[in-house]
Amino acid sequence: MGYVSGFGSSPANTRLFLSGLAGAQAGVLAIVFSVAVIGIQLIATRYSPRMISLFTNSPIFIYTFGLFIFSVALDLFLLYNVPQNSTRVYSAGIGVASGLGVTAAIALFVFVRTAIRQSTPDGAIDAFVSDMTSAKYREKVRESVESDSEVAHPMHPLYNLAMNALSSGERVTAEKAVQEYGNLLEDIISEFEDQNTFEDEEHQVTRQLFKPVFKEHLHDIALHAEEQSENQIVSNAVEWQYEIGEDGLDLGIDRIARQAQFGLSDVLRDAPLETGSYISSNNAWQQIGQFLVDASEKPAPGIARNIASSIETNISSYQLRKVSDARWYSHSMMRLYS
């Protein structure tokens, strides 16, 4: 370590030290980051392509990558400027380079642990939830309105992950994704209410904040879960429609309550009764019945009338026409009136 302290060092030893330090860091950077990116990309390809941005935009990725680049650049700068006689300034530069190398190694350890965790389905879900804030959610919705694409909605990656997990038969992953989906939305709604987002934001943006949630995401998850005979996930997805709509009722946000009503109605309309499966239908009847009771207790009766009308429409116009044996349908009605 003589060349580090500046005593007894020679230009040859200094060059050897710096070239070895720079080469080692560059090699580790290339190997570790390549393997980590491949692992994250496999998860993103399997569940949701947009999940990879959680990894590349994470602070630990940016910090570690930047630290390694700066450290290697400093090593090379010192390597190509080795003086014949060591000076205190140059010795201090070598000390800084050595310290950066140690710091980079520690940062790399933290990065690898984070990358391994995020390369699992549960880790990807946790990373998505941790990364999503009310400000980011609102900005992503604005972008989806400008691009006129519901695929750009901020909750679409988690929805896509749940759907792909169901298709792959990964029940635990799908169930966790649906649970975190609902929890995150409730937190976002609460923050939006505190920030007066529903009053201050543009009409098109407020309409799109949660429209895909009810129209597509929870609706599709419930019906796809029924196809896979995942009854608990069906129940969870339908119940989240009710829970989020109930938040809208409690906070006096009629738009959310109406969108929840339409979401439950769409599940009833599209439930595969003709196949003899009543899982999503029974759950939706139970939740829409409770939703009607809750809405009827609120001062504004408009939403209660809308729910009552949708119940009548779904019975007369959609479901009775698809039922092969009306006796089985009595169970659905019992769920509604219970």
C-alpha positions, 0 to 999 in steps of 0.5 A, a space after each residue: 500500500 505504499 503507492 496509496 500513502 505516497 511513500 515508497 511508491 513508483 510510477 510502475 506500481 501506481 499504474 499497476 494498482 490503478 489499472 487493476 482497480 479500474 479493470 476490476 470495477 469495470 468487469 464487476 460492473 459489466 457482469 453484475 449489471 448484465 445478469 441483474 438486468 437479464 433477471 429483471 427482464 425475464 420477470 418483466 417479460 413474464 408478467 408485465 413489460 413495464 415492470 422493468 422501468 421500476 428497476 432502471 429508474 430505482 435510486 439504488 440502480 442509478 446511484 450504484 451505476 453512477 458511482 461505478 462509472 465515476 470511480 472507474 473514470 477517476 481511476 483512468 484519469 489518475 492512470 493516464 496522469 501518473 507523475 514521475 515523482 509522487 505529490 501530496 495532491 496525487 496521493 490524495 487522489 489515489 486515496 479518494 479512488 481507493 475509497 470510492 472503490 470500497 464505497 462502490 463495493 458496498 453499494 454493489 452489495 446493496 444493489 445485488 440484494 435489491 435486484 434479487 428481491 425485485 427479480 421475484 414476483 413478490 418483489 416486483 409487486 412490492 417494488 411497484 407499490 413502493 414506487 407509486 405515489 399519488 403525484 406519479 399516479 396523477 401524472 401517468 393518468 394525464 399521459 394516458 389521457 394525452 395519448 388516448 390509451 388506457 394501456 398507459 394507465 398507472 395501474 396497468 402493469 399490476 393488472 397485467 401481472 395479475 392476469 399473467 399470473 392467473 394464466 400461468 396458474 400462479 395463484 399466490 402471486 395473483 392473489 397478492 397482486 389483487 390485494 396490493 392493487 386494492 390497497 394501493 388504490 385506497 391509499 391513492 384515493 385518500 391522498 387525492 382527497 387530501 390534495 383536493 385533486 378531484 376538484 382541481 384536476 381537469 374533467 378528462 383526467 378525473 374521469 380517467 383516474 379510476 375508469 380503467 380500474 372498474 371498466 377493465 382491470 378488476 372486471 377482467 381479473 374477476 372473470 379470468 379468475 373464474 375461468 381458472 376456478 380461482 374462487 377466492 380471487 374472483 371474490 377479492 376482485 369483485 369485493 374491491 370494486 365494492 370497497 373502492 366504490 364505498 370509499 367514493 360514497 363515504 368521501 362524497 365523490 360521486 364519480 368513483 361511486 358511479 364507476 364502481 356501480 358500472 364495474 359491478 354491472 359489467 361483471 353481472 352482464 359478462 358473467 359466464 352463466 351459460 356455462 353453468 358457472 355462477 361464481 362471479 355473478 353471485 359475488 357481484 350480486 352480493 356486493 351490488 346489493 350491499 352497495 345499494 343499501 349503503 348508497 340509500 343511507 347517503 343524503 344524495 339519492 341519485 346513486 341509489 336510483 342508478 344502482 337499483 336501475 342497474 339491478 333491474 336491467 341486469 336481471 331482465 336484459 342480461 342474466 335471465 336470457 343466459 340462464 339454462 336452469 332458472 332454479 340455479 339462479 335462485 342462489 344468485 338472488 339469495 346473494 343479492 337480497 342477503 
